[in-house]
Amino acid sequence: MEPLARLPVFFALAGRRVVLAGGSDAAAWKAELLSASGAEVALYAADPCPDLLALIATPPGGPIRHISRDWTPDDLRGAALAIGDFPDDDDAARFAAAARAAGVPVNVIDKPDFCDFAFGAIVNRSPLVIGISTDGAAPVFGQAVRAKIEAVIPRGFRAWADAARSWRPSVAALGLSYHGRRRFWERFTARALAAPDIEPALALRESLLAGAESERTGIEKGSVTLVGAGPGDPELLTLKAVRVLQAADVVLYDDLIAPAILDVARREAKKMLVGKTGYRPSCKQDDINALMISLARQGKRVVRLKGGDPMIFGRAGEEIAAARAASLAVEVVPGISAGQGAASRMAVSLTHRDHARRLQFITAHARDGKLPRDLHWAALADPAATTVVYMPQRTWAELADKAMSAGLDPVTPAIAIFSATRPEERQVFATVGTLAPALEDAVKAGAEGPCLILFGHALGEADAREQALEDALTDEALACVTLADRTATA
């Protein structure tokens, strides 16, 4: 868990007394919120504004009782919350100190130094309520975020959230296991997401309950899902990948998975590093298979999280075979491959019709860690092909030499990309003949993370853009030097 500026919590205030001191328009907004939450608001104000008087007459929820005087410390005893509106810091400090002495959480409007909690922007689909806080740093930004969320949360979710609240006792009465209850609510949620504006009918409730009842006495069945994490940017995860990660009980992940991807997984899921780390000590594949199967047989939903696409040099075949041999349900969720991610970052077409007739993915890393002996060298030397090389760092020099011996032009554009799509991404532009030393220099300079090499004439456009940028920077630097010389001479 990354550090939190504030802990987001939701107070249950129905029927509880809340003290509100102040009669301004700002106090009126807080009174409306508190009443809408069911609180019994005790308003201490000698001269309440017109909006407050209107709310006292017709509160949206809980009653608002007006006491036409200033507050006293005794008024705070037994209150659930204390909210005050005080322009003067001394008055604010006195109110905050009295509330804390009475053991009451306090908020002073627009004075964060005197607050135990804050009011955020709210998206209201009650009982579905979303709170947004910027820790007071940028309220306008918080409001903009609220507007974005309002635009994507259907109004119909209010009815589905109401249905969830009213159906919960029936689900609890079935005596389902934890996993059984979770499966029920996942099916409920899937229906809500598929048809958010259709009122949830009793027939749906009976159907879902019947399905849960039929599973109640059965043996909990686990599952295995291979999920493509993409090259690293969490925004490149597919919607299905996000859904599966948020339903997982256990996530088995490789060392090269970006931490931001793991943050997407369900917080309660156990996340286990299984150490498939390039060129360093790693878990054996048989051990990973055994762990995956053991966890699934315990009734857990196991996600095997792999970088890029699991079906492209991800050893997916071995893990699928192991799961099927154990009679476990297995599913694959594809991901954006590292090659696609790299191409998107360079904004280059791997199959540009003027330069490429074929796109080929190869691995430069065999089981023994060396260059595979069965590569098709004529295909790699084809000038009309774009080639994406996975796991190339240790064997690139040998691969390039053999490809050039088979006829690959040494001046063919080649690009190495480290940590594609991640903030620490590093691109190295060269040719097939010059990339090996450039690759070594990049590693010495700190380039790290998953490495991919692409070569082919379709990459010439990216190389040309890079060269144009370097030339422009050089021209700008020379112009600055010339200007400095002229200034010094003058």
VEXMI-115936 format. One record per residue (C-alpha): residue number from 1; z negated, x negated, y. Coordinates in pm, whole numbers, plus 50000, padded with zeros to 5 digits. Layout:
% VEXMI-115936
NODE rokol     Z     X     Y
NODE   NUM     Z     X     Y
...
//
This chain:
% VEXMI-115936
NODE rokol     Z     X     Y
NODE     1 50000 50000 50000
NODE     2 50102 49862 50338
NODE     3 49840 49884 50617
NODE     4 49804 50224 50784
NODE     5 49739 50264 51156
NODE     6 49569 50595 51074
NODE     7 49479 50782 50756
NODE     8 49672 51112 50744
NODE     9 49427 51386 50643
NODE    10 49427 51764 50671
NODE    11 49108 51951 50765
NODE    12 49023 52284 50601
NODE    13 48887 52479 50900
NODE    14 48906 52845 50794
NODE    15 48578 53012 50895
NODE    16 48426 52689 51028
NODE    17 48298 52639 51383
NODE    18 48486 52393 51604
NODE    19 48366 52298 51950
NODE    20 48628 52278 52226
NODE    21 48513 52160 52569
NODE    22 48748 52204 52864
NODE    23 48958 52473 53026
NODE    24 49294 52302 53094
NODE    25 49645 52372 52961
NODE    26 49597 52080 52719
NODE    27 49280 52245 52589
NODE    28 49476 52568 52545
NODE    29 49724 52396 52312
NODE    30 49436 52261 52102
NODE    31 49272 52606 52096
NODE    32 49593 52759 51964
NODE    33 49621 52496 51688
NODE    34 49257 52539 51586
NODE    35 49275 52918 51581
NODE    36 49600 52906 51382
NODE    37 49413 52692 51127
NODE    38 49152 52967 51087
NODE    39 48875 52791 51278
NODE    40 48610 52979 51473
NODE    41 48655 52813 51811
NODE    42 48357 52780 52044
NODE    43 48515 52720 52385
NODE    44 48289 52572 52654
NODE    45 48462 52607 52993
NODE    46 48339 52731 53328
NODE    47 48689 52816 53450
NODE    48 48950 52846 53169
NODE    49 49319 52842 53262
NODE    50 49535 53158 53223
NODE    51 49680 53042 52888
NODE    52 49330 53003 52747
NODE    53 49231 53349 52869
NODE    54 49538 53493 52696
NODE    55 49449 53315 52371
NODE    56 49091 53441 52386
NODE    57 49228 53794 52406
NODE    58 49483 53754 52125
NODE    59 49408 53449 51907
NODE    60 49675 53359 51647
NODE    61 49415 53324 51369
NODE    62 49044 53252 51390
NODE    63 48843 53391 51685
NODE    64 48803 53203 52013
NODE    65 48457 53265 52164
NODE    66 48430 53174 52531
NODE    67 48098 53033 52657
NODE    68 48122 53016 53036
NODE    69 47930 52692 53091
NODE    70 47948 52319 53022
NODE    71 47870 52193 52673
NODE    72 47536 52042 52570
NODE    73 47455 51805 52282
NODE    74 47283 52089 52096
NODE    75 47615 52281 52091
NODE    76 47766 52013 51867
NODE    77 47522 52047 51579
NODE    78 47682 52179 51261
NODE    79 48034 52180 51405
NODE    80 48327 52079 51181
NODE    81 48510 51907 51469
NODE    82 48461 51844 51839
NODE    83 48752 51833 52083
NODE    84 48711 51766 52453
NODE    85 48932 51742 52760
NODE    86 48778 51513 53023
NODE    87 48973 51337 53300
NODE    88 48676 51106 53367
NODE    89 48605 50826 53117
NODE    90 48229 50854 53163
NODE    91 48236 51222 53069
NODE    92 48463 51143 52773
NODE    93 48228 50868 52652
NODE    94 47924 51095 52680
NODE    95 48095 51371 52477
NODE    96 48216 51129 52211
NODE    97 47872 50969 52176
NODE    98 47702 51308 52142
NODE    99 47951 51423 51877
NODE   100 47906 51106 51673
NODE   101 47528 51132 51701
NODE   102 47559 51481 51553
NODE   103 47786 51349 51274
NODE   104 48089 51540 51401
NODE   105 48442 51386 51410
NODE   106 48558 51383 51772
NODE   107 48884 51386 51964
NODE   108 48914 51347 52340
NODE   109 49256 51462 52457
NODE   110 49481 51176 52576
NODE   111 49198 50919 52546
NODE   112 49246 50742 52212
NODE   113 48958 50500 52275
NODE   114 48716 50792 52234
NODE   115 48883 50949 51929
NODE   116 48787 50947 51561
NODE   117 49107 51133 51473
NODE   118 49436 51224 51639
NODE   119 49661 51527 51655
NODE   120 50018 51444 51552
NODE   121 50347 51626 51583
NODE   122 50366 51911 51330
NODE   123 50640 52063 51117
NODE   124 50507 52404 51017
NODE   125 50626 52570 50697
NODE   126 50270 52668 50610
NODE   127 50130 52624 50354
NODE   128 50374 52332 50363
NODE   129 50263 52136 50671
NODE   130 50396 51794 50776
NODE   131 50206 51582 51028
NODE   132 50363 51290 51216
NODE   133 50169 51019 51399
NODE   134 50272 50712 51595
NODE   135 49906 50614 51653
NODE   136 49950 50713 52016
NODE   137 50207 50440 52072
NODE   138 50511 50664 52128
NODE   139 50446 51042 52132
NODE   140 50803 51113 52241
NODE   141 50932 50919 51941
NODE   142 50701 51122 51717
NODE   143 50846 51441 51862
NODE   144 51198 51315 51796
NODE   145 51106 51245 51434
NODE   146 50958 51594 51410
NODE   147 51286 51742 51536
NODE   148 51478 51548 51270
NODE   149 51249 51675 50995
NODE   150 51268 52031 51129
NODE   151 51646 52011 51096
NODE   152 51639 51917 50727
NODE   153 51343 52124 50597
NODE   154 51472 52475 50518
NODE   155 51275 52767 50659
NODE   156 51273 52912 50308
NODE   157 51035 52641 50190
NODE   158 50755 52850 50341
NODE   159 50810 53117 50073
NODE   160 50828 52857 49794
NODE   161 50506 52693 49912
NODE   162 50340 53038 49921
NODE   163 50463 53102 49566
NODE   164 50322 52768 49449
NODE   165 49982 52861 49591
NODE   166 49978 53204 49428
NODE   167 50116 53082 49091
NODE   168 49874 52791 49054
NODE   169 49592 52995 48888
NODE   170 49835 53120 48621
NODE   171 49949 52765 48547
NODE   172 49589 52642 48532
NODE   173 49498 52922 48286
NODE   174 49747 52784 48032
NODE   175 49532 52476 47974
NODE   176 49829 52241 47991
NODE   177 49792 51865 47977
NODE   178 49849 51660 48291
NODE   179 50208 51591 48187
NODE   180 50265 51958 48100
NODE   181 50146 52072 48443
NODE   182 50359 51809 48611
NODE   183 50668 51919 48418
NODE   184 50607 52281 48523
NODE   185 50588 52187 48891
NODE   186 50889 51958 48866
NODE   187 51096 52247 48731
NODE   188 50957 52471 49005
NODE   189 51048 52208 49267
NODE   190 51397 52162 49126
NODE   191 51457 52538 49169
NODE   192 51319 52527 49524
NODE   193 51543 52237 49622
NODE   194 51849 52399 49463
NODE   195 51801 52736 49634
NODE   196 51550 52696 49920
NODE   197 51649 53016 50099
NODE   198 51623 53242 49794
NODE   199 51284 53413 49756
NODE   200 51110 53290 49436
NODE   201 51096 53597 49209
NODE   202 50833 53695 48953
NODE   203 51099 53665 48684
NODE   204 51127 53294 48763
NODE   205 50751 53256 48738
NODE   206 50746 53423 48397
NODE   207 51035 53208 48277
NODE   208 50870 52883 48387
NODE   209 50533 52987 48246
NODE   210 50692 53082 47913
NODE   211 50859 52742 47895
NODE   212 50532 52567 47969
NODE   213 50346 52779 47711
NODE   214 50599 52691 47439
NODE   215 50538 52322 47507
NODE   216 50158 52352 47531
NODE   217 50084 52286 47167
NODE   218 50368 52042 47108
NODE   219 50341 51665 47101
NODE   220 50393 51505 47439
NODE   221 50736 51344 47438
NODE   222 50806 51049 47658
NODE   223 51141 50932 47785
NODE   224 51321 50623 47908
NODE   225 51545 50620 48213
NODE   226 51741 50316 48322
NODE   227 51773 50327 48698
NODE   228 52002 50118 48917
NODE   229 51805 49994 49218
NODE   230 52118 49879 49402
NODE   231 52139 49538 49569
NODE   232 51816 49575 49767
NODE   233 51847 49812 50061
NODE   234 51638 50120 49966
NODE   235 51874 50344 50164
NODE   236 52142 50266 49905
NODE   237 51943 50433 49627
NODE   238 52109 50747 49495
NODE   239 51930 51079 49541
NODE   240 51889 51101 49165
NODE   241 51734 50754 49152
NODE   242 51479 50859 49415
NODE   243 51397 51177 49222
NODE   244 51349 50988 48894
NODE   245 51133 50718 49059
NODE   246 50913 50984 49215
NODE   247 50860 51148 48875
NODE   248 50787 50826 48682
NODE   249 50463 50749 48504
NODE   250 50549 50381 48456
NODE   251 50807 50161 48630
NODE   252 50912 49842 48450
NODE   253 51087 49626 48708
NODE   254 51249 49285 48733
NODE   255 51125 49013 48964
NODE   256 51436 49034 49181
NODE   257 51378 49400 49274
NODE   258 51320 49431 49650
NODE   259 50961 49544 49730
NODE   260 51095 49824 49951
NODE   261 51253 49981 49641
NODE   262 50917 49998 49464
NODE   263 50770 50181 49765
NODE   264 50999 50473 49681
NODE   265 50837 50525 49339
NODE   266 50556 50775 49289
NODE   267 50239 50620 49424
NODE   268 50041 50702 49110
NODE   269 50301 50543 48880
NODE   270 50199 50218 48715
NODE   271 50436 49943 48826
NODE   272 50474 49657 48578
NODE   273 50666 49336 48644
NODE   274 50854 49243 48328
NODE   275 50985 48923 48479
NODE   276 51361 48918 48421
NODE   277 51392 48636 48671
NODE   278 51706 48431 48705
NODE   279 51670 48067 48589
NODE   280 51288 48089 48563
NODE   281 51044 48179 48283
NODE   282 51097 48542 48188
NODE   283 50980 48806 47944
NODE   284 51187 48811 47628
NODE   285 51421 49106 47597
NODE   286 51262 49208 47265
NODE   287 50920 49218 47432
NODE   288 51053 49437 47714
NODE   289 51209 49673 47459
NODE   290 50882 49693 47263
NODE   291 50676 49766 47576
NODE   292 50923 50029 47695
NODE   293 50916 50208 47357
NODE   294 50537 50185 47323
NODE   295 50481 50346 47663
NODE   296 50735 50622 47601
NODE   297 50574 50702 47264
NODE   298 50249 50763 47452
NODE   299 50426 51053 47625
NODE   300 50500 50864 47945
NODE   301 50817 50884 48149
NODE   302 50927 50524 48168
NODE   303 51169 50401 48432
NODE   304 51339 50069 48360
NODE   305 51433 49963 48712
NODE   306 51720 49714 48738
NODE   307 51892 49551 49032
NODE   308 52243 49672 49117
NODE   309 52389 49894 48846
NODE   310 52216 49877 48505
NODE   311 52550 49897 48322
NODE   312 52692 49584 48490
NODE   313 52536 49269 48341
NODE   314 52200 49445 48321
NODE   315 52142 49428 47944
NODE   316 52142 49805 47944
NODE   317 52314 49824 47606
NODE   318 52025 49651 47429
NODE   319 51763 49874 47589
NODE   320 51959 50194 47524
NODE   321 52003 50095 47159
NODE   322 51630 50023 47126
NODE   323 51533 50359 47277
NODE   324 51773 50550 47052
NODE   325 51654 50361 46745
NODE   326 51302 50482 46834
NODE   327 51434 50842 46867
NODE   328 51347 50853 47236
NODE   329 51535 51045 47503
NODE   330 51722 50797 47720
NODE   331 51917 50848 48042
NODE   332 52099 50618 48282
NODE   333 52107 50660 48660
NODE   334 52381 50438 48806
NODE   335 52329 50229 49116
NODE   336 52534 50053 49380
NODE   337 52640 49726 49219
NODE   338 52564 49397 49390
NODE   339 52939 49338 49429
NODE   340 52981 49667 49613
NODE   341 52681 49595 49833
NODE   342 52816 49251 49923
NODE   343 53159 49391 50008
NODE   344 53003 49659 50230
NODE   345 52806 49399 50425
NODE   346 53117 49190 50485
NODE   347 53324 49503 50559
NODE   348 53602 49373 50335
NODE   349 53810 49564 50082
NODE   350 53795 49398 49741
NODE   351 54118 49574 49645
NODE   352 54320 49531 49966
NODE   353 54668 49640 49866
NODE   354 54831 49341 50039
NODE   355 54622 49089 49845
NODE   356 54478 49228 49521
NODE   357 54605 49417 49219
NODE   358 54295 49380 49010
NODE   359 53916 49363 49055
NODE   360 53720 49178 48787
NODE   361 53347 49130 48734
NODE   362 53235 48830 48530
NODE   363 52906 48661 48447
NODE   364 52866 48285 48482
NODE   365 52550 48290 48272
NODE   366 52561 48309 47890
NODE   367 52263 48366 47657
NODE   368 52193 47992 47656
NODE   369 52199 47976 48037
NODE   370 52526 47785 48042
NODE   371 52877 47889 48149
NODE   372 53022 48133 47893
NODE   373 53282 47965 47671
NODE   374 53505 48271 47633
NODE   375 53604 48336 47995
NODE   376 53971 48424 48048
NODE   377 54083 48134 48267
NODE   378 54434 48266 48327
NODE   379 54284 48588 48465
NODE   380 54048 48394 48689
NODE   381 54340 48191 48826
NODE   382 54546 48503 48903
NODE   383 54620 48501 49281
NODE   384 54646 48882 49280
NODE   385 54289 48934 49157
NODE   386 53954 48958 49333
NODE   387 53672 48817 49121
NODE   388 53301 48891 49153
NODE   389 53081 48635 48977
NODE   390 52727 48733 48877
NODE   391 52449 48475 48820
NODE   392 52666 48182 48936
NODE   393 52429 47933 49097
NODE   394 52386 47683 48814
NODE   395 52738 47701 48675
NODE   396 52962 47760 48976
NODE   397 53082 47401 49009
NODE   398 53193 47393 48645
NODE   399 53352 47739 48670
NODE   400 53546 47643 48985
NODE   401 53674 47319 48829
NODE   402 53800 47495 48516
NODE   403 53957 47780 48714
NODE   404 54140 47531 48938
NODE   405 54255 47342 48628
NODE   406 54398 47672 48504
NODE   407 54597 47713 48826
NODE   408 54359 47874 49078
NODE   409 54450 47754 49428
NODE   410 54157 47546 49566
NODE   411 54203 47700 49913
NODE   412 54144 48053 49780
NODE   413 53874 48213 50002
NODE   414 53531 48217 49838
NODE   415 53205 48364 49965
NODE   416 52852 48327 49829
NODE   417 52604 48592 49935
NODE   418 52229 48573 49881
NODE   419 52004 48883 49888
NODE   420 52294 49116 49975
NODE   421 52200 49416 50194
NODE   422 51844 49289 50247
NODE   423 51703 49168 50581
NODE   424 51703 48807 50454
NODE   425 52070 48821 50349
NODE   426 52262 48493 50384
NODE   427 52643 48457 50361
NODE   428 52823 48128 50292
NODE   429 53198 48116 50371
NODE   430 53412 47849 50207
NODE   431 53698 47809 49960
NODE   432 53693 47778 49584
NODE   433 53731 47403 49624
NODE   434 53456 47358 49885
NODE   435 53196 47621 49795
NODE   436 52989 47410 49551
NODE   437 52849 47167 49812
NODE   438 52818 47449 50068
NODE   439 52614 47643 49811
NODE   440 52378 47349 49762
NODE   441 52336 47310 50137
NODE   442 52252 47681 50175
NODE   443 51982 47662 49908
NODE   444 51832 47352 50073
NODE   445 51834 47541 50404
NODE   446 51626 47823 50251
NODE   447 51877 48075 50116
NODE   448 51713 48261 49830
NODE   449 51720 48579 49627
NODE   450 51993 48716 49398
NODE   451 52318 48525 49449
NODE   452 52671 48653 49404
NODE   453 53003 48473 49453
NODE   454 53327 48649 49535
NODE   455 53666 48482 49551
NODE   456 54022 48596 49604
NODE   457 54277 48632 49880
NODE   458 54143 48978 49972
NODE   459 53839 48797 50111
NODE   460 54051 48608 50364
NODE   461 53993 48877 50626
NODE   462 53617 48829 50614
NODE   463 53663 48453 50633
NODE   464 53898 48492 50931
NODE   465 53644 48710 51115
NODE   466 53371 48454 51048
NODE   467 53592 48172 51176
NODE   468 53683 48372 51488
NODE   469 53313 48428 51556
NODE   470 53237 48058 51514
NODE   471 53526 47967 51745
NODE   472 53403 48214 52005
NODE   473 53051 48073 51992
NODE   474 53188 47720 52015
NODE   475 53406 47813 52315
NODE   476 53106 47976 52482
NODE   477 52895 47665 52422
NODE   478 53168 47439 52561
NODE   479 53202 47663 52865
NODE   480 52827 47635 52923
NODE   481 52844 47255 52895
NODE   482 53139 47240 53136
NODE   483 52957 47460 53384
NODE   484 52647 47242 53355
NODE   485 52857 46928 53417
NODE   486 53016 47083 53724
NODE   487 52677 47192 53856
NODE   488 52536 46841 53803
NODE   489 52836 46683 53977
NODE   490 52802 46918 54271
//
